[in-house]
Amino acid sequence: MGVLDSQSVRWGNNRALNSFDGNKKVKGIKRNIIVDKNGFLVAVMVTVAHIHDSKAVMLLMRMLKECYSEVK
């Protein structure tokens, strides 16, 4: 079992990665993580802020399926 969460954070160093998250009103990047039931980190992905969580979870699950065959 795993839990996905994301956090939009301000990022001012690299203009190529800056984007605007309309829901949180933050200009920067978004960190997407998956943790297991004990809170241990399973996967991390950093995207531009305007990427929706539903698209990020599809990319993270594709990566997990390649690395861990028992994840469904």
C-alpha positions as CSV (number, residue, x, y, z in Angstrom):
1,M,0.0,0.0,0.0
2,G,1.2,3.5,-0.8
3,V,0.2,7.1,-0.4
4,L,0.8,9.8,-2.9
5,D,1.1,13.5,-1.9
6,S,2.4,16.6,-3.6
7,Q,3.7,19.9,-2.5
8,S,4.0,23.1,-4.5
9,V,7.1,25.2,-3.5
10,R,8.6,28.4,-4.6
11,W,11.6,28.0,-6.8
12,G,13.5,31.0,-8.1
13,N,16.9,29.7,-9.3
14,N,16.0,28.2,-12.6
15,R,13.6,30.0,-15.0
16,A,13.1,26.9,-17.1
17,L,11.5,25.1,-14.2
18,N,9.3,27.9,-12.9
19,S,5.6,27.4,-13.5
20,F,2.4,28.6,-11.8
21,D,0.2,26.4,-9.7
22,G,-3.3,28.0,-9.9
23,N,-4.8,26.1,-7.0
24,K,-2.1,27.0,-4.5
25,K,-1.2,30.3,-6.1
26,V,2.5,29.4,-6.0
27,K,5.1,30.0,-8.8
28,G,7.7,27.3,-8.7
29,I,7.9,23.5,-8.8
30,K,5.9,20.6,-7.5
31,R,7.3,17.7,-5.5
32,N,5.4,14.4,-5.8
33,I,6.2,11.6,-3.4
34,I,4.9,8.1,-2.7
35,V,5.4,6.6,0.8
36,D,4.5,3.1,2.1
37,K,2.2,2.4,5.0
38,N,5.1,3.0,7.5
39,G,5.9,6.4,6.0
40,F,9.1,5.2,4.2
41,L,9.9,6.9,0.9
42,V,9.2,4.8,-2.1
43,A,9.4,7.2,-5.1
44,V,10.0,10.9,-5.7
45,M,9.4,13.1,-8.8
46,V,9.8,16.8,-9.3
47,T,7.7,18.5,-12.0
48,V,6.8,22.0,-13.0
49,A,4.0,23.3,-10.8
50,H,1.2,23.3,-13.3
51,I,1.2,19.5,-13.8
52,H,-1.9,18.0,-12.2
53,D,-1.6,15.3,-9.6
54,S,-3.5,12.8,-11.7
55,K,-0.9,13.0,-14.5
56,A,2.0,12.8,-12.0
57,V,0.6,9.7,-10.3
58,M,0.4,7.9,-13.7
59,L,4.1,8.6,-14.4
60,L,5.1,7.5,-10.9
61,M,3.1,4.3,-11.1
62,R,4.7,3.5,-14.5
63,M,8.1,3.9,-12.9
64,L,7.2,1.8,-9.9
65,K,5.9,-1.0,-12.2
66,E,9.2,-1.1,-14.0
67,C,11.2,-1.2,-10.7
68,Y,8.9,-3.3,-8.5
69,S,6.9,-5.9,-10.3
70,E,4.7,-6.7,-7.3
71,V,3.2,-3.1,-7.3
72,K,-0.4,-3.1,-8.7
